[in-house]
């Protein structure tokens, strides 16, 4: 293995180990249910690092998407309405 690969491999492997260790420590911190863990979780949500969808509401969201809209459709007419025989 040449030198450049070794220079890239060492920091990447070290970073992966540190990231895994930080993840384990964060899980232990969150399981203690301390106030700091809640604050950290709220801060991460502000940056979009969490998925905040309640799985119980998934059926409701699908039903709302499939429900036809009420009111007049002011859009272009469909091809069936444009077709004159």
C-alpha positions in Angstrom: 0.0 0.0 0.0 1.4 3.3 -1.0 1.8 6.3 1.3 -1.2 8.4 0.2 -3.6 5.5 0.8 -2.2 5.1 4.3 -2.5 8.8 5.0 -6.2 8.7 4.0 -7.0 5.4 5.7 -5.7 6.2 9.2 -7.9 9.4 9.7 -10.9 7.7 8.1 -10.7 4.6 10.4 -10.0 6.8 13.4 -13.0 9.0 12.6 -15.3 5.9 12.1 -14.2 4.5 15.5 -14.8 7.9 17.2 -18.2 8.3 15.5 -19.3 4.9 16.7 -18.0 5.6 20.3 -19.9 9.0 20.3 -23.1 7.3 19.1 -22.9 4.7 21.9 -22.2 7.5 24.5 -25.1 9.5 23.1 -27.5 6.5 23.4 -26.4 6.0 27.1 -26.9 9.7 27.7 -30.4 9.7 26.2 -31.4 6.6 28.2 -30.8 8.4 31.4 -33.6 10.8 30.3 -31.7 13.8 31.5 -32.7 17.4 30.6 -29.6 17.8 28.5 -30.5 14.9 26.4 -33.9 16.4 25.6 -32.3 19.8 24.8 -29.8 18.0 22.5 -32.6 16.1 20.8 -34.6 19.3 20.2 -31.5 21.1 18.9 -30.8 18.2 16.4 -34.5 18.3 15.3 -34.0 22.0 14.3 -31.3 20.9 11.9 -33.4 18.1 10.4 -31.4 15.3 11.9 -34.4 13.5 13.2 -37.5 11.9 11.7 -40.6 13.3 13.5 -43.4 11.2 12.0 -45.7 9.3 14.3 -46.1 5.9 12.7 -49.7 5.7 14.1 -50.6 8.7 11.8 -49.4 7.1 8.6 -52.8 5.6 7.7 -54.4 9.0 8.3 -51.8 10.8 6.0 -52.4 8.3 3.2 -56.1 8.7 3.5 -55.8 12.4 3.3 -53.7 12.2 0.2 -56.2 9.9 -1.5 -59.2 12.0 -0.6 -60.6 14.0 -3.5 -60.4 17.8 -3.0 -63.6 19.7 -2.6 -64.5 22.8 -4.7 -64.1 23.9 -8.2 -61.1 22.7 -10.2 -59.9 25.8 -11.9 -57.1 24.0 -13.8 -56.9 23.1 -17.4 -59.6 20.7 -18.6 -58.6 17.1 -19.1 -58.0 15.6 -22.5 -61.5 14.0 -22.4 -63.1 17.4 -22.1 -61.0 18.9 -24.9 -61.7 16.1 -27.3 -64.6 17.0 -29.7 -66.1 14.4 -31.9 
